[in-house]
Amino acid sequence: MMVAQMAHAVEGAQLATAMIRAEYAMENERIRNLFLTTFSYDVPQKLSALSKMLSSLLADEQMGPDRKTKIVKQIHSEVEQLNTLSAELHTILKSRSNVIPDEGKAAKP
């Protein structure tokens, strides 16, 4: 009788562990999908903004130094945001794969 109860308790613990792992995996996937959706929207938007700002710098020879400085600061801000997104994507890819993109070799298990 006691062995059956212990077996039942172990089985319950295994089921609970499996449920927690499944919930964790689902949440992890939800966060990943949210990030990828954001990434796929933000990158083209930021690249478009950068292109427009650079075009205005190149096209307007009459632009004053204050305006040029403002645009260059905006470009810098956009590039920093793209760098942050890129680093976050790299982190996600690194955690999802057994290959580390920077090094091109298999990670140690």
Phi, psi and omega in degrees: 000316182293324178296319179296320179294319178295318178297319178296319179295318179296317178298319178297318178296320178295319178295318179298317178297316179297321179294317179297317178297319179295317178297318179298315180297319179295317179294319178299317179294320178298315180295318179299314180296321177298314179298315182296323176296314178298314181300314183292339176272313187292320184298308178299323179298314182292320178296321177296316179298317178299316180300316180295317180295318179294321178298319180292324176296318182285327186278328187260094180287343181272356185297134180285162182297326179295317179294318178299316180298318179299316180294318179297321177295321177295318178299315179301317180298316179297319179295319178298320178294320176295322176298319179296314178300318180297318179295320178294319178297317179300318179298316179297313181297321180295321181283340183265352188229159175267008176247130178270114185306322183296320188261342178066022179229160182295140177282154177284134181294000000 
